[in-house]
Amino acid sequence: MNIALFLGCLFSFGVRAAEPLDCYVCSGLRSVSDCHNVDLCPSGQVCYSERTVAGSGISYSMGCRPPQQCPSSSVVGRSVSKRAVCSECCNTDACNKRICEAPATTTVATTPYSGVCEDAAANCAGVKEFVCPDPILNTKCAKTCGLCLAAAASPSPTSLSTSSLPLLGVCVDEVVNCSSPILQTMICQSNVNARMYCRKSCNMCDQPAITPIYSSCGDLVSADNVCPSLQAELCVCADPELRMMCAHYCAGECAHKPTLTCHAVMSYLY
């Protein structure tokens, strides 16, 4: 799938060349419904809403921004401890209270994990700064990245409403070569990642797709600093299977250019 076309379709919207917009402006909220402050935006700006996930949970920010910031706003300038899972813009008055609100379709049990939760990689502590924020790589460091409780959480069947579930649509893989052994291991073992990147190859066609997260230049990582870190620590561009996660970066197509100086310690992720 053409990733640039996908991102263009995902974030595209018309720009209203009329009077300034009234937009909801708030930050650090648990729900968009808690925002009641409306401000007049500078001329030419649009409304936006962003949902992020950090250690303290889900947080919402809303306000005004230039339309040029909308296509890549979900990936540019993020801290590694805070990940945007939704970033959308709209161009009508007070429209940003209706976007990025997480649908309440499941109830998750948060009982402590009783099984064995270990790191599959050899040196997770040394690479956790760029591994843990990434939804693909963090599955290899489940214990270090604090995923044990998340792995034990399970949706309650009685809380699902068939009327509120999204349509399944066409079942496709968002990533080329999802059938490769390393991507099967790193993606298919996670329900969320499987539905986000390799829904077809991971046999998740009976479950709704989740909007994929990519770097600003289209690579299969959640932030722009992940591929440079992977190259420096793991020589990702020299590995035929891991390279596909950072294909655009390794081809020199991103803002960060690949460096030949790296440490070939692939045992970190195997």
N, C-alpha and C positions, 0 to 999 in steps of 0.2 A: 504494500500500500504506500502511496506517496505521502510521506509524513508531513511535508510542507503543505500539501493540499489539505490534509486532515486538520492540521492546526489552523489553517486559514478558514476552513468551514466552521471549526469549533468556536473561534473567537470573533468571526467577522460580524459586522453590524453596520447599518447606515449611519452617517454623521449628520445630525440635524443642523443645518446652517441658518438657524433662526435665533430667537432670544435665548439668553442664558437659562440653564436648567436649574430647577429646585431639586436637590438630592438629599437623601438621608446621610448624615455625617456622624459616625460613632466609631469607637474602637474598643477592642478587648471585651466584647460581649459574648455571652453564652448562646444567645439566639438573636436572629435579626429582628424578631418581634419586640425585643427589649429596646430597640432604637427609636427614639421619638424626636430627635433633633433634626430639623430640616434647614439647610443653608442654601443660599444662592451661589451657584458655581461661577467661576470666571468664564467669560465668553469663550466659546469654542471647546470647553471641556465637557465630559460626559460623566454619568454616574457609574460607580463600580461597587461591587461587593466581593469580599474575599473570605473564604473559610480556610483556616489553618489548623494544623494539628501539632501540638507541642507536648512537652512532658505533663503539663497541667490539664490537657484535654483539648477540646475543640474551642476555637475562638473566632469571632467574626469582626471584620473591619469594613466600614462603608464610607464613601465619600465621593470626591470629584477627582478626575485626572484627565490629562490630555489623551485623546483617542489613540495616539501613537504608542502609548504605553500598554494598551490592552492586549495585543497579540501575544506578548511574552511576559505579561505581568505575573503569571503564575510560577515563573521559574527564575526571573532575574532578581538578584539582590536579596535572596533568602539567606537566613542564617542556617547552619547545618542542624541546629536544634529545633527548627521551626519549619514545617513543610506545608505549602499551600496545596490543598486538595481540590479547591475550586476557586477560580478567579474569572469573573465575568463583568462585562460592561453593558450598559443599555443607554438609550438616548431619548427617553421621555421623562417628564416630571415625576419624581419620587418612585422611579421604577426599580431602584436597587434594593428595595425591601422584598421583592418577589424573586430574586435570583440567589443562588448559592445556599438556600436553606436546605439542610439535610432532611430527606424524607424519613419519617418515623415509621418504618415498615417492619422492624424486627426488635425484639427484646433480647439482650445479650446477658447471659448468666456470667457473673464474675467470680465464681468459686475458685479457690486456689488450685493450681495445677498439681495433680497427684502423680503424674507420670514422670519419666526421666527427661529432663530438658538440658541438653548440653550444646556446646559450640562444636560445629563440624569442622571449623577451620583451626589451624594451629596457633595463630597469633592474633586473635580477635581484639585483645586489649590494645595491641599496637596499631591497629588500623580502624578502630571503632569510630573515629571522628568522621571518616568519609564512608564507612560501610553502614553504620547504623541508620543514618538518615535516608538511605536508599532502599526502596521497597523490594528490590530484587536481591541485592547483596546481603541485606540484614538477615535473610533466612539462614545463611551459613554461620551466623554468630547469634543464634537465638537467645542464649543465656546472657551474654555480654550486652546485647541490645535490649534486654528486658522484654522479650517476646513470649516468655513462658506462660504468663497469665493470659495473653492474647490468644495463644494457641489452644488454651483450654476452654476459652469462652465459646459458647455454642448458641445459635439462634433458637429461640423457643418456637416450635411449630405452631402453637396455638396463637402466637402473636402476629402471624402472617395473614394479611388480607389479600386475596387474589385480585380484588378490584384496585388495590394500590400498587401492585407489582408492575414494573415497566414491561413493555413488550420485549420479547426475546430478540426479534429481528433476525437478520442474516448472521449466521455463525461463521466468523472469520478470525484468523490470527492477525493481530496488529503488527507482529514482528516476523521478519523473514527467518526461516529455518527454526521455527519453534520446536521441531522434532529432534533437534540436536540433543545429545545426551546431557550436556551441561545445562542447557536451558530447561530441559525436562526436569532436572534435579532442582534447579534454583527457582523455577517459576511454578511448575505444576504442583509442588508440595504445599503451596499457599493458595487457598481459595481465592483471596482477593487478587493476588498477582496473576493467577491463571485466568480469571475473568477480565483482567485489565489488559493483558498482553497476548496470551496464547489460548484463547477460549476454545478454539476448534481442536488443536493438538492435545490440549489437556482434558478433552472430553467434558467440557463445561457448557455445551450448547443448550442444556436444559435450564441454565441459570442466566439471569440478566447480565449483560456486559457492564463493565465499569469503565468510565472514561480514563484512558491511559495518561500517564505522566511522563513527559519527555524533557530533556534539556532544551535550552532555547534554540539550539541548532538541530534538534530532532533525534538525539541519541536516547537509548533506552536506560536513562538514569534520571534521578529526580532533581538534580541540581547541576549547575554548570561547572562546579569545582570537582565533581566526582571523577570524571574521565582523566583530567590531569593528575589527580591523586593516584588513580589506578595505574596510570602509566609510570609514574615515578616509583611507586611501591611494588608493582607487580608486572611491569612491562606488558600491559594488556594489549598493546598494538601488535606485539609479536606473537600473540597466541591466536591460532586460527579460529577458536570457538569464542573466547572471551572478547575478541576484537569486534564481533558483531554488535556488542552492547555499546561500543564507542566508535562505530564505523565512520561517522561524520568527523569526529574529532581526529581519529587516526588518519583520515584522508586530508587533514589540514583545512577543513571547511568551517571551523568554528573560530570564535574570537580568541580562544586559547589554542596555540599551536603545539603539536606533539613534540616532546623532547626525546632525544636518543639516550639521555642519561636516566637509567632506571635500574631497579633491583629485581632480578629474575627469581623471586622467591614465591613460586606459585603454590607452595604448600600452605600459604595463608588461606587460600580459598578451596583447597582440596583435602 
